[in-house]
Amino acid sequence: MSQKALAKGSTLPPLEKGKLRLYSMRFCPYAQRTRLVLEHKNIPYETINVNLKEKPDWFLEKNPLGLVPIVEHDDKIVYESAVCDDYLDELFKTDPLTPADVYRKARERILADGFHKVTTPFYKVLRSKGQDKELLEEFYKALDRYEKDLTEPFFGGNNLSMLDYHLWPWFERLGIMAKITGQALPKDRFPCLSAWMDRMKQEPTVRKTMFSNEMHGAFLSSFATGTPDYDVGLDANL
């Protein structure tokens, strides 16, 4: 199936009975969370990429909010990344990502739910191109909490957990932030997060779902013009 984003006026490809489908956008960090979970658990699935600027009517019927990811499995539809990921982790029991320990599970939920305090200044720093030093410090202060909590190789301990995958997409994009702002994540302030990023980049699941800084940069440049190129990097003839 083509990776090209389907837009308004397109026809929805039929879904084969028993097959799991992910509605996504290639550069969406929230959809990337769910791709990471699908790959980690080796769940067979197909992907329909969606043009989020010109959304198809059939897409809005599946999620009136008009957001990705959406997971569809026969007649069942769920959306919102955290909901999709919990659904997949509970439905497919192999390689569980949710901690069995109830306290650890609660702690990870607290960190996941509070991560908007990182993502909000992250995008503000990008828009300011690093010129606003107060915004950059706000971003670093939000990360301080995660640096302090990361006392093991992964947030899940010695093994990856759901929290690792929920945080990763924005850390992947720190590379393009550094190119745009000229400010790389300071390793002396964030030694644990820096080492964690190095470990995450070696994970097969992460390598399968990640884009280069150049690809992220090309998409962000198109997004800034108001006409995002959802198909950047794809063969125009496919």
C-alpha positions as CSV (number, residue, x, y, z in Angstrom):
1,M,0.0,0.0,0.0
2,S,1.3,3.5,-0.9
3,Q,2.7,5.6,1.9
4,K,1.3,8.8,0.3
5,A,-1.1,10.8,2.3
6,L,-4.8,10.6,1.3
7,A,-6.6,13.9,1.1
8,K,-10.2,15.1,0.8
9,G,-12.0,13.5,-2.2
10,S,-10.0,10.3,-1.9
11,T,-11.5,6.8,-1.7
12,L,-10.9,4.8,1.5
13,P,-9.2,1.5,0.7
14,P,-11.2,-1.5,1.9
15,L,-10.1,-3.1,5.1
16,E,-9.5,-6.8,5.0
17,K,-11.3,-8.7,7.7
18,G,-9.1,-9.5,10.6
19,K,-6.4,-7.0,9.6
20,L,-5.4,-4.2,11.9
21,R,-5.1,-0.7,10.4
22,L,-3.3,2.4,11.6
23,Y,-4.4,5.8,10.3
24,S,-1.3,8.0,10.6
25,M,0.7,10.9,9.4
26,R,4.4,10.1,8.7
27,F,5.8,13.0,10.8
28,C,3.3,13.1,13.6
29,P,5.0,12.3,17.0
30,Y,1.7,11.1,18.5
31,A,1.2,8.6,15.6
32,Q,4.9,7.6,16.0
33,R,4.2,6.5,19.5
34,T,1.7,4.0,18.2
35,R,3.9,2.8,15.4
36,L,6.6,2.2,18.0
37,V,4.2,0.0,20.1
38,L,3.1,-1.9,17.0
39,E,6.6,-2.6,16.0
40,H,7.8,-3.5,19.5
41,K,5.0,-6.1,19.8
42,N,5.4,-7.4,16.3
43,I,1.8,-6.8,15.5
44,P,0.9,-7.2,11.8
45,Y,-0.7,-4.0,10.5
46,E,-1.2,-1.8,7.5
47,T,-0.9,2.0,7.4
48,I,-3.1,4.7,5.8
49,N,-1.4,8.0,5.9
50,V,-3.7,11.0,6.0
51,N,-3.4,14.6,4.7
52,L,-4.2,16.5,7.9
53,K,-4.6,19.8,6.0
54,E,-7.2,18.5,3.7
55,K,-8.9,15.7,5.6
56,P,-11.0,13.1,3.8
57,D,-14.6,12.9,4.9
58,W,-14.2,9.2,5.7
59,F,-11.3,10.1,8.1
60,L,-13.5,12.5,10.1
61,E,-16.2,9.8,10.3
62,K,-13.7,7.6,12.1
63,N,-12.5,10.3,14.4
64,P,-14.6,13.5,14.6
65,L,-11.5,15.2,16.2
66,G,-9.6,14.8,13.0
67,L,-6.4,13.6,14.6
68,V,-4.1,10.7,14.3
69,P,-3.4,8.0,15.3
70,I,-6.5,5.9,14.9
71,V,-6.5,2.1,15.2
72,E,-9.1,0.2,13.4
73,H,-9.6,-3.6,13.9
74,D,-12.6,-5.1,12.1
75,D,-15.5,-3.0,13.5
76,K,-13.6,-1.5,16.4
77,I,-12.1,2.0,16.3
78,V,-10.0,3.7,19.0
79,Y,-8.1,7.0,18.8
80,E,-5.8,9.2,20.9
81,S,-2.2,7.9,21.1
82,A,-2.3,6.8,24.8
83,V,-5.6,5.1,24.4
84,C,-4.5,3.3,21.2
85,D,-1.3,2.2,22.9
86,D,-3.0,0.9,26.0
87,Y,-5.5,-0.9,23.9
88,L,-2.8,-2.6,21.8
89,D,-0.8,-3.6,24.9
90,E,-3.8,-5.2,26.5
91,L,-5.1,-6.9,23.4
92,F,-1.8,-8.3,22.4
93,K,-0.2,-9.8,25.5
94,T,3.3,-10.6,24.1
95,D,6.1,-8.2,25.2
96,P,4.0,-6.1,27.6
97,L,5.0,-2.5,27.9
98,T,2.9,-1.5,30.9
99,P,4.7,-2.3,34.2
100,A,3.2,-5.1,36.3
101,D,4.2,-3.2,39.5
102,V,1.3,-0.9,40.3
103,Y,3.5,1.8,41.9
104,R,5.8,1.9,38.9
105,K,2.8,2.0,36.6
106,A,1.5,5.0,38.5
107,R,4.8,6.8,38.4
108,E,5.1,6.3,34.7
109,R,1.6,7.6,34.2
110,I,2.4,10.7,36.1
111,L,5.5,11.4,33.9
112,A,3.6,10.6,30.8
113,D,0.6,12.9,31.7
114,G,3.0,15.7,32.6
115,F,5.0,15.6,29.4
116,H,3.0,18.4,27.9
117,K,5.1,20.7,30.1
118,V,8.0,19.6,27.8
119,T,6.3,19.6,24.5
120,T,4.7,23.1,24.8
121,P,8.0,24.9,25.3
122,F,9.6,22.6,22.7
123,Y,7.5,24.0,20.0
124,K,7.8,27.5,21.3
125,V,11.6,27.2,21.1
126,L,11.4,25.9,17.5
127,R,9.2,28.9,16.5
128,S,11.6,31.4,18.1
129,K,14.6,29.6,16.4
130,G,16.4,29.6,19.8
131,Q,16.4,33.4,20.0
132,D,14.3,33.5,23.2
133,K,16.7,32.3,25.9
134,E,13.9,32.3,28.5
135,L,11.9,29.8,26.4
136,L,15.0,27.6,26.1
137,E,15.5,27.6,29.9
138,E,11.7,26.8,30.4
139,F,12.2,23.8,28.1
140,Y,15.3,22.7,30.0
141,K,13.6,23.1,33.4
142,A,10.8,20.9,32.2
143,L,13.4,18.3,31.2
144,D,15.1,18.4,34.6
145,R,12.3,16.4,36.1
146,Y,12.9,13.5,33.6
147,E,16.6,13.7,34.1
148,K,16.1,13.2,37.8
149,D,13.7,10.3,37.4
150,L,15.9,8.4,34.9
151,T,18.0,6.3,37.3
152,E,18.2,3.1,35.2
153,P,19.0,2.4,31.5
154,F,15.4,3.0,30.5
155,F,12.4,4.6,32.2
156,G,11.1,1.0,32.4
157,G,14.2,-0.2,34.2
158,N,16.5,-2.5,32.3
159,N,13.9,-2.9,29.6
160,L,11.8,-0.6,27.5
161,S,8.4,0.5,28.7
162,M,5.5,2.4,27.4
163,L,6.9,5.6,28.9
164,D,10.1,5.3,26.9
165,Y,8.1,5.1,23.6
166,H,5.7,7.9,24.7
167,L,8.6,10.3,25.2
168,W,10.9,9.3,22.4
169,P,9.4,11.1,19.4
170,W,10.2,14.5,20.8
171,F,13.7,13.5,21.8
172,E,14.2,12.2,18.2
173,R,13.3,15.8,17.1
174,L,16.0,17.4,19.3
175,G,18.4,16.9,16.4
176,I,16.4,19.2,14.2
177,M,15.9,21.6,17.1
178,A,19.7,21.8,17.5
179,K,20.1,22.6,13.7
180,I,17.4,25.3,13.8
181,T,18.4,26.9,17.1
182,G,22.1,26.1,17.3
183,Q,21.5,24.7,20.8
184,A,22.2,21.0,21.3
185,L,20.9,19.4,24.5
186,P,23.7,20.1,27.1
187,K,25.1,16.8,28.2
188,D,26.6,18.2,31.4
189,R,23.1,19.2,32.5
190,F,21.4,16.0,31.1
191,P,23.9,13.2,31.3
192,C,21.2,10.5,32.0
193,L,18.9,11.7,29.2
194,S,21.8,12.0,26.8
195,A,22.9,8.4,27.5
196,W,19.3,7.2,27.2
197,M,18.9,8.9,23.8
198,D,22.1,7.0,22.6
199,R,20.6,3.7,23.8
200,M,17.2,4.4,22.3
201,K,18.8,5.2,18.9
202,Q,20.2,1.6,18.9
203,E,16.9,0.0,19.5
204,P,15.6,-1.8,16.4
205,T,12.1,-0.6,16.9
206,V,13.2,3.0,17.1
207,R,15.4,2.7,14.1
208,K,12.5,1.3,12.1
209,T,10.3,4.3,12.8
210,M,12.7,7.3,12.9
211,F,13.5,9.9,10.3
212,S,16.7,11.7,9.7
213,N,17.2,15.3,10.8
214,E,17.1,16.2,7.1
215,M,13.7,14.7,6.6
216,H,12.3,16.3,9.8
217,G,13.7,19.6,8.6
218,A,12.2,19.3,5.2
219,F,8.8,18.6,6.6
220,L,9.0,21.4,9.2
221,S,10.1,23.9,6.4
222,S,7.0,22.9,4.4
223,F,4.8,23.1,7.4
224,A,6.0,26.6,8.2
225,T,4.8,27.8,4.7
226,G,1.2,26.7,5.5
227,T,1.3,23.9,2.9
228,P,2.9,20.9,4.6
229,D,4.4,18.3,2.3
230,Y,3.2,15.1,3.9
231,D,4.8,13.1,1.2
232,V,8.3,14.6,1.5
233,G,11.0,12.0,0.6
234,L,8.6,9.7,-1.2
235,D,9.0,8.7,-4.8
236,A,6.5,10.9,-6.8
237,N,5.7,8.1,-9.1
238,L,4.5,5.7,-6.4
